[in-house]
């Protein structure tokens, strides 16, 4: 009678342990594995759950020394494994159903967007004629496609068809007055045509919409230098150097601007910086001679 008590205790303990494992299974199966690919994450997820249950069952089986009880436990272990497999399959099915509800297919690109991407690729390959056709096709698809008009305008600038490019960018601004890129391109067109006053005005409008843009700052610097607005030109190139202090091009402009204003101290400091970032610059010695001629 007393010999059966330890056996009953073990059996009851096993039943309680199995109950706890089954109860805890949803918690174990919801472990949040660190980011990997979705497939690897699922595999790792299942392996963690399976290994934890196997380790626990293995430890308990190894700790039992009574042959009769061990045989019973082995039989129960196989049943638990079978039950576990059914649980895993059920959990897989549940997760699949749940995950399919969460997955949302990415929105398909519109016809216009597809054409615009094709046009951009052709432009990048310098196939300007084919790119132009694509942008026109995009406009046929959507007559209000400002991206397509913008792409056309850039192509016309590349082809040196400045009047056509100007017309296109002016059209863009009519519909989008906050388009800083259109103003910037109009500034470039005016500069190429020698209309430096007009170019400066366009650049200023662009800079107001997109402050600290380096391309616009350089456009303003060059326009002001052409107009002999040397103080203003200096302010723009100083800002460009502050944004990109190691640019030989901008340091070169800064030296030229300081020489135009006969600012020897600024010219010397700028030349020293240019020598640091670009020691092989052929203009260094020439600038040095020009600076030496300036009065202190």
C-alpha positions as CSV (number, residue, x, y, z in Angstrom):
1,X,0.0,0.0,0.0
2,X,2.8,2.4,1.0
3,X,4.8,1.4,-2.1
4,X,2.2,2.7,-4.4
5,X,2.1,6.2,-2.8
6,X,5.4,7.4,-4.4
7,X,4.1,6.1,-7.7
8,X,0.8,7.9,-7.4
9,X,2.7,11.1,-6.4
10,X,4.8,10.8,-9.5
11,X,1.8,10.2,-11.8
12,X,-0.1,13.1,-10.3
13,X,3.0,15.3,-10.6
14,X,3.3,14.3,-14.3
15,X,-0.3,15.1,-14.9
16,X,0.1,18.5,-13.3
17,X,3.2,19.2,-15.3
18,X,1.6,18.2,-18.6
19,X,-1.4,20.4,-17.7
20,X,1.0,23.3,-17.1
21,X,2.8,22.7,-20.4
22,X,-0.4,22.5,-22.4
23,X,-1.7,25.6,-20.6
24,X,1.5,27.5,-21.2
25,X,1.8,26.4,-24.9
26,X,0.2,29.6,-26.3
27,X,2.6,31.7,-24.3
28,X,5.6,29.7,-25.5
29,X,4.4,29.8,-29.1
30,X,4.0,33.5,-29.0
31,X,7.7,34.2,-28.2
32,X,8.9,37.2,-30.0
33,X,12.0,36.2,-31.9
34,X,14.4,38.9,-33.0
35,X,14.0,40.2,-36.5
36,X,15.1,37.9,-39.3
37,X,13.3,37.1,-42.5
38,X,9.7,35.9,-42.1
39,X,10.6,32.4,-43.0
40,X,13.6,32.1,-40.7
41,X,11.6,33.7,-37.9
42,X,8.8,31.1,-38.2
43,X,11.3,28.2,-38.2
44,X,13.2,29.6,-35.2
45,X,9.9,30.3,-33.4
46,X,8.8,26.6,-33.8
47,X,12.2,25.3,-32.8
48,X,12.2,27.2,-29.5
49,X,8.8,25.9,-28.6
50,X,9.7,22.3,-29.5
51,X,13.1,22.3,-27.8
52,X,11.8,23.7,-24.6
53,X,9.1,21.0,-24.3
54,X,11.6,18.2,-25.2
55,X,14.1,19.4,-22.7
56,X,11.6,19.4,-19.9
57,X,10.2,15.9,-20.8
58,X,13.8,14.6,-21.1
59,X,14.8,15.8,-17.7
60,X,11.8,14.3,-16.0
61,X,12.2,11.0,-17.8
62,X,15.9,10.8,-16.8
63,X,15.1,11.4,-13.2
64,X,12.7,8.4,-12.9
65,X,14.4,5.1,-11.7
66,X,11.5,2.8,-11.2
67,X,11.3,0.6,-14.3
68,X,7.5,0.2,-14.2
69,X,6.9,3.9,-13.8
70,X,9.6,4.7,-16.4
71,X,7.7,2.5,-19.0
72,X,4.5,4.2,-18.2
73,X,6.2,7.6,-18.6
74,X,7.8,6.5,-21.9
75,X,4.4,5.6,-23.2
76,X,3.0,8.9,-22.0
77,X,6.0,10.7,-23.5
78,X,5.2,9.3,-26.9
79,X,1.5,10.4,-26.5
80,X,2.6,13.8,-25.4
81,X,4.8,14.1,-28.5
82,X,1.9,13.1,-30.7
83,X,-0.3,15.6,-28.9
84,X,2.4,18.3,-29.2
85,X,2.7,17.7,-32.9
86,X,-1.1,18.2,-33.3
87,X,-0.8,21.4,-31.2
88,X,2.0,22.7,-33.4
89,X,0.0,21.9,-36.6
90,X,-3.0,23.6,-35.1
91,X,-0.9,26.6,-34.1
92,X,0.6,26.7,-37.6
93,X,-2.8,26.7,-39.1
94,X,-4.0,29.4,-36.7
95,X,-0.9,31.6,-37.3
96,X,-1.3,31.2,-41.1
97,X,-4.9,32.3,-40.9
98,X,-4.1,35.1,-38.6
99,X,-1.1,36.3,-40.6
100,X,-3.0,36.3,-43.9
101,X,-5.5,38.7,-42.3
102,X,-2.7,41.1,-41.4
103,X,-0.8,41.0,-44.7
104,X,-1.8,43.8,-47.1
105,X,-0.7,43.7,-50.7
106,X,1.2,46.8,-51.8
107,X,-0.8,49.1,-53.9
108,X,0.0,48.7,-57.6
109,X,1.6,51.6,-59.4
110,X,-0.7,53.6,-61.6
111,X,-0.1,53.7,-65.3
112,X,1.2,57.2,-65.0
113,X,3.8,56.2,-62.3
114,X,5.0,53.3,-64.4
115,X,5.5,55.5,-67.4
116,X,7.3,58.2,-65.3
117,X,9.7,55.5,-63.9
118,X,10.4,54.3,-67.5
119,X,11.0,57.9,-68.6
120,X,13.4,58.5,-65.7
121,X,15.4,55.3,-66.5
122,X,15.7,56.4,-70.1
123,X,16.8,59.9,-69.0
124,X,19.5,58.4,-66.7
125,X,20.7,56.4,-69.7
126,X,21.0,59.7,-71.7
127,X,18.3,58.4,-74.1
128,X,16.7,61.9,-74.2
129,X,14.6,61.4,-77.3
130,X,13.0,58.2,-75.9
131,X,12.6,59.8,-72.5
132,X,10.8,62.7,-74.0
133,X,8.3,60.4,-75.7
134,X,7.6,58.7,-72.4
135,X,7.0,62.0,-70.6
136,X,4.6,63.0,-73.3
137,X,2.9,59.7,-72.9
138,X,2.6,60.3,-69.2
139,X,1.0,63.7,-69.9
140,X,-1.6,62.0,-72.2
141,X,-2.4,59.7,-69.4
142,X,-2.7,62.6,-66.9
143,X,-2.7,66.1,-68.4
144,X,-2.0,67.6,-65.0
145,X,1.1,65.5,-64.3
146,X,3.6,68.1,-63.1
147,X,6.3,65.5,-62.7
148,X,6.0,64.7,-66.4
149,X,6.2,68.4,-67.3
150,X,9.2,68.8,-65.0
151,X,11.0,65.9,-66.7
152,X,10.2,67.4,-70.1
153,X,11.6,70.8,-69.0
154,X,14.9,69.2,-67.9
155,X,15.2,67.4,-71.2
156,X,14.7,70.6,-73.1
157,X,17.4,72.2,-71.0
158,X,19.8,69.4,-71.8
159,X,19.0,69.8,-75.5
160,X,19.6,73.5,-75.2
161,X,16.0,74.3,-76.2
162,X,15.7,77.0,-73.6
163,X,12.5,78.7,-74.8
164,X,10.6,75.4,-74.7
165,X,12.1,74.6,-71.3
166,X,11.1,78.0,-69.9
167,X,7.6,77.6,-71.2
168,X,7.3,74.2,-69.5
169,X,8.5,75.4,-66.1
170,X,6.4,78.6,-66.1
171,X,3.4,76.2,-66.7
172,X,4.5,74.1,-63.7
173,X,4.6,77.2,-61.4
174,X,1.1,78.3,-62.5
175,X,-0.2,75.1,-60.8
176,X,2.4,74.8,-58.1
177,X,3.8,78.1,-56.8
178,X,5.8,76.2,-54.1
179,X,7.8,74.2,-56.6
180,X,11.4,75.4,-55.8
181,X,12.9,73.2,-58.4
182,X,10.9,74.9,-61.2
183,X,12.2,78.3,-60.0
184,X,15.7,77.0,-59.8
185,X,15.5,75.7,-63.4
186,X,14.1,79.0,-64.6
187,X,17.0,80.7,-62.9
188,X,19.4,78.4,-64.8
189,X,17.7,79.1,-68.1
190,X,17.8,82.9,-67.6
191,X,21.5,82.7,-66.6
192,X,22.3,80.7,-69.7
193,X,20.5,83.4,-71.8
194,X,22.5,86.1,-70.1
195,X,19.5,87.5,-68.2
196,X,21.4,87.7,-64.8
197,X,18.9,90.0,-63.1
198,X,16.0,87.7,-64.0
199,X,18.1,84.7,-63.0
200,X,18.8,86.2,-59.6
201,X,15.1,86.8,-59.0
202,X,14.2,83.2,-59.8
203,X,17.1,81.9,-57.6
204,X,15.9,84.1,-54.7
205,X,12.3,82.6,-55.0
206,X,13.8,79.1,-55.1
207,X,16.0,79.8,-52.0
208,X,13.0,81.2,-50.1
209,X,11.1,77.9,-50.7
210,X,14.2,75.7,-50.0
211,X,16.7,77.5,-47.8
212,X,20.4,76.4,-47.8
213,X,20.2,74.6,-51.1
214,X,23.7,74.5,-52.4
215,X,22.8,74.6,-56.1
216,X,20.7,77.7,-55.6
217,X,23.3,79.4,-53.5
218,X,25.9,78.9,-56.2
219,X,23.5,80.2,-58.8
220,X,23.0,83.3,-56.8
221,X,26.7,83.7,-56.3
222,X,27.4,83.5,-60.0
223,X,24.5,85.8,-60.9
224,X,25.6,88.4,-58.4
225,X,29.2,88.2,-59.6
226,X,28.0,88.9,-63.1
227,X,26.1,91.9,-61.8
228,X,29.0,93.1,-59.7
229,X,27.0,92.6,-56.5
230,X,30.1,91.4,-54.8
231,X,29.0,91.8,-51.2
232,X,25.9,89.8,-51.9
233,X,27.8,87.2,-53.9
234,X,30.2,86.8,-50.9
235,X,27.3,86.2,-48.5
236,X,26.0,83.3,-50.7
237,X,29.3,81.6,-51.2
238,X,30.1,81.9,-47.4
239,X,26.9,80.1,-46.7
240,X,27.8,77.4,-49.2
241,X,31.2,76.9,-47.6
242,X,29.6,76.7,-44.2
243,X,27.4,73.9,-45.5
244,X,30.2,72.1,-47.3
245,X,33.5,73.4,-45.9
246,X,35.8,71.0,-47.7
247,X,34.6,71.7,-51.2
248,X,37.5,72.9,-53.4
249,X,35.0,74.4,-55.8
250,X,33.3,76.6,-53.1
251,X,36.6,77.5,-51.5
252,X,37.8,78.6,-55.0
253,X,34.7,80.8,-55.3
254,X,35.3,82.2,-51.9
255,X,38.9,83.2,-52.7
256,X,37.7,84.9,-56.0
257,X,35.0,86.8,-54.1
258,X,37.3,87.9,-51.4
259,X,39.8,89.1,-54.0
260,X,37.1,91.0,-55.8
261,X,36.4,92.8,-52.5
262,X,40.1,93.1,-51.7
263,X,39.6,91.3,-48.4
264,X,43.2,90.1,-47.9
265,X,42.6,88.4,-44.5
266,X,39.6,86.4,-45.8
267,X,41.5,85.5,-49.0
268,X,44.5,84.2,-47.1
269,X,42.4,82.1,-44.7
270,X,40.4,80.7,-47.6
271,X,43.6,79.9,-49.5
272,X,45.0,78.1,-46.5
273,X,41.9,76.0,-46.3
274,X,42.0,75.3,-50.0
275,X,45.7,74.1,-49.7
276,X,44.6,71.7,-46.9
277,X,41.8,70.1,-48.7
278,X,43.3,70.2,-52.2
279,X,47.1,70.6,-52.1
280,X,47.5,69.8,-55.8
281,X,45.3,72.6,-56.9
282,X,47.1,74.5,-59.7
283,X,45.5,77.8,-58.8
284,X,47.1,77.9,-55.3
285,X,50.3,79.7,-56.4
286,X,48.4,82.0,-58.7
287,X,46.1,83.0,-55.9
288,X,49.0,83.5,-53.6
289,X,50.5,86.0,-56.0
290,X,47.2,87.9,-56.3
291,X,46.8,88.0,-52.5
292,X,50.3,89.3,-52.0
293,X,49.4,92.3,-54.3
294,X,46.5,93.3,-52.0
295,X,47.2,96.0,-49.5
296,X,46.9,95.0,-45.8
